[in-house]
Amino acid sequence: GLEGHDGNLVQIDNYDAGYRAATYLIELGHRRIAFVSGPEGISILRKRKDGYRKALADHRLEVDESLIIEGDISSATAVAAVERILDRPVKPTAIFATSDIVALSMQSELQKRGCRVPEDFSILGFDNLPITAIVHPALSTVAQPFVEMGRQAMELLLALIQNKGSQRRKVLFNAEVIERESTRAITS
């Protein structure tokens, strides 16, 4: 059978994506970075979280477990995450959400509560949905190279059909951070 339970032959390296996302925020000067994700049971999200943890460790930053918030991909999760973050005695300066939907919902909820993005909180999403470029402020996000991934998937499929592909291959692509207006460097 195919490696992995998801049957994907072509996917992004989710561990690396989480690592890159957190490293990007750390390089902007952020030291307290909230991680907001979907259910722990989803392996790609767990890998993104592991990458986030590793980036913090590599930069000698403590992982604050109270800043790791797991729910589902919904606006209810986003509102609950915002409440939890605003309740902290020491607030994070950046939020990495593993979906653009949650990131956008959090951005909207923070703005409703009088917080400014990116002045009070930098927000980084994940997926590079088209809407992320047109909201205000435009959302920084992690993009997957879908065109290249599609091309590679097609090649693997053709090889399988032509029976050259008995060797199952898993091809991992690197995601890339797209910097827009919702993240900024901090100096303090």
Secondary structure by P-SEA (a helix, b strand, c coil): ccccccccccccaaaaaaaaaaaaaaaacccbbbbbbcccccaaaaaaaaaaaaaaaaacccccccccccccccaaaaaaaaaaaaaccccccbbbbccaaaaaaaaaaaaaacccccccbbbbbccccccccccccccbbbbcaaaaaaaaaaaaaaaaaaccccbbbbbbbbbbbbbcccbbbbcc
